[in-house]
Amino acid sequence: MSSDEGNYIHSIQRAVKVLDLFDNDVKYLGVTEIARNLDLNKSTVYRLVNTLKKEELLIQEEDSKKYRLGYKILDIANRMRNQLTHNDAALEEMKKLRDQTGEAVLLSVYTNIGGVCIEKIDTKNAIKVTSKPGHTTPLHCGATGKILLAYAEQDEINRVLEKDLESYTENSTTDQEKVRKQLKEIREQGYVISWGEVDKGAIGIGAPILDEDGKLLYGLSLVGPEDRIKSNGLEKTIDMVVNSAEEISRKINMLDFT
């Protein structure tokens, strides 16, 4: 048994697992079905569902005697939505991503003057990135800018790329058609890698945070020194950034559900 095991109340863990069995495809469950799914004996399940019923987290149907989710769930969800913001949902995942990778994590929003950083979880390492909340980055280069521009409306993409594109390092792309091609590839793969396009020697990895209709809400990006990210595993880091963006999207869409 791990050192943390003694800190958990198993009956609460089991109760949560019971509630987790109900999803979009499963509306009603009986004691036998719950016992089978959780590999528990029926007497244990009976005590669990009776407690959940008493607390109005489950409702028992009169005819079938099966259970479904109770209205107390909605009450708790509504209170949670009233208390949490998009930033709250994002910050939790951003801290996890920073702790997993050791690198700085940024949350940015699209504006007509560039990508604006609205939240940052800094690296614990000695070498840090200079971006901070309120900092504006170019849209045509770098992980933060490109992930936002790639998922912008076509009119916005045209507006940005019709101007002269500034170069920040020798890796910056200023050719409009090359940037258009890159943006198409970013949308197809669902992430972007920037190799020192804004800050020399830095790697940026970005992924989109989308609403339920697939429209852009925010850009999530991780930034750090090239050698440090490579040593930690580039592909593994990409997967973690994409997974974090998807989890933030899921949480925000749950908050926005009415």
Secondary structure, 3 states (H helix, E strand, C coil): CCCCHHHCCHHHHHHHHHHHCCCCCCCCECHHHHHHHHCCCHHHHHHHHHHHHHCCCEEECCCCCCEEECHHHHHHHHHHHHHCCHHHHHHHHHHHHHHHHCCEEEEEEEECCEEEEEEEECCCCCCCCCCCCCCEECCCCCHHHHHHHHCCCHHHHHHHHCCCCCCCCCCCCCCHHHHHHHHHHHHHHCCEEEECCCCCCEEEEEEEEECCCCCEEEEEEEEEEHHHHHHHCHHHHHHHHHHHHHHHHHHHHHHHCC
